[in-house]
């Protein structure tokens, strides 16, 4: 019998990982050793794993630098329109492997490290995640950067270089405990500080109206120091830039007004300024109106706009005196995309620059702003919409408040003209909400100040037009668009699931990686026994690998022949992890009632972080771990049901669990999940979806065929109808015996015998004020899960549905999403052309 292949030998056979040419491997080894010797200064002659990781990272980085410089030179020569993607979050994860994939270096590096006696996967595991995001919104920005580079767009991601990203989650005695994510502790080989582009940002002060115009004076200054990270396109030699700003106190900070003995304190107070970029706010879909957060939002916007205008003025076409000063041409050369309302201050800040500094008249400036800016809405949940108190603005950004008042005055004047005497409409559409505390509605500011407003899935874009922003749609229907989200197939297939990427490439070639619509060709193989076998085999290998990972890192043993049922996402009431819990309890009770029946075994995995201040979400985690303690230790159940809470869910854990999943749980109340993108990652990686008709699930069902998903529950119309008549949880509780039993068990402390009252708040919420109607979908969800069980018993039919799903994934590439933004919002044309590599003659 042949000796089983080592991991290294198996990886070597995967062609999508690039060719390992002999010269290439020799060069990589030489450069690796050069970096290693440079790292190991004379006081250390024994290399650690971390030394080897940095040597490999720097070796790969060398391959980026020439392409990076050449790309930026190419943009300077061609002077294309540039797009600036402004986001307070970029959830990048790890960079090393993604860079190797996009540069086609993966097999060569694997071979080089192997010849040096090292295991590349071990080295990759040393890299820290760049966790500069909370969830979907920040990860979307990261996928978009990959697609913009792969489509040859002159694009820049602008954000904040948080010293501490999303917290690390520990589960201690069943509870979430947060610890700081000190991701920069050992240094970051992928960033380059650019102190030559440092910019001042002003806060506080007062406004003077003089005959020379308006002046904002007596401000406090913080410096914005940029750090650049290269963003490589997929094998097209293009390398774009993500520029993240870090806050620095100026040298003279607090020193001018220190008195005798105040010098030490003045230096220590520099921390106050530098706190601006210290930490990411850990809220997902929730607005917390803190001054530090508003400072972060203005900080990124003010620094970025200075950079945009500097680059616009210095660009080649602007070399004659006349054009350099003509800012009216800005919309032809600059597009600014606002990722949610967090960078909304770009609108009044650009007005301030154009009117106060560049001395344009208001109408001209406003026309430039509108034609330059576009806004993406990410949620309809009212608690997530940003509404800043006017007094906070008055204090922190007094000039911007004046500008917002003037934008609002002209906006309301226009509405009065179109709808004379409709005072209620004026109140609804105002940028300023009257009440106990006057507040600025940032979404209204974004809509009024942008030429395009988009939702992130078809159903969400319709909800925006018909409900939340209906008044604005009635006034300006041409502004409203849909751009259904997507994911990059480089990270979310080629990188995280090379086995599946390879069996696909064997059937339809490798071009699908840059043109995901080609996956449709797999429909020709839906009845091909060899392909069905290959797909099932890859899934089983991924499950074994993930089971080994769980055993190694969490000391839990699971049955790899069970169905892997996975719900990973932020913990939130609207995402309904509680509905999943009720199914687990119901399934547990059924096994206990009929222990001799042939049940389809399941391992149910739930993972995700709860915002530290979100009590209900933290209790949901505690309930999941409590259910796991009971279920996993019940000998009657055995390995037919296991419940695992996946600790510290993050990009890097997603890359491991998603390829191993059989069933993807996408069970939000219809009308609450704007799009979802995890849903697409599971679909692309060969899991079937159980879900509601919400977000992008609707379009997934359309692309793959509704019969190839497990769709259940109320539709948006049903939810609206129920809101009208009132949702009565107790009625369901009394009518459905299994639901009553499950709730009574939670209530009575069956899952918390030491503390029977532990979950009384959750029970009370579900019974009396559940905004997300968990019980209303319970019955249909349980029935749908029975269909899942039945199909899983027939592996061949299950895998055929998997193939239909993979074949329907083309639409959900972020390349398609970005091509639509480019053509329909930014006025740019994407291109699959390669530019010359640094070693090619130009």
Order of alpha helices (4+ residues) and beta strands (2+ residues): alpha-alpha-alpha-beta-beta-alpha-alpha-alpha-beta-alpha-beta-beta-beta-beta-beta-beta-beta-beta-alpha-alpha-alpha-alpha-alpha-beta-alpha-alpha-beta-beta-alpha-alpha-alpha-beta-beta-alpha-beta-alpha-alpha-beta-alpha-alpha-beta-alpha-beta-alpha-beta-alpha-beta-alpha-beta-alpha-beta-alpha-alpha-alpha-alpha-alpha-alpha-alpha
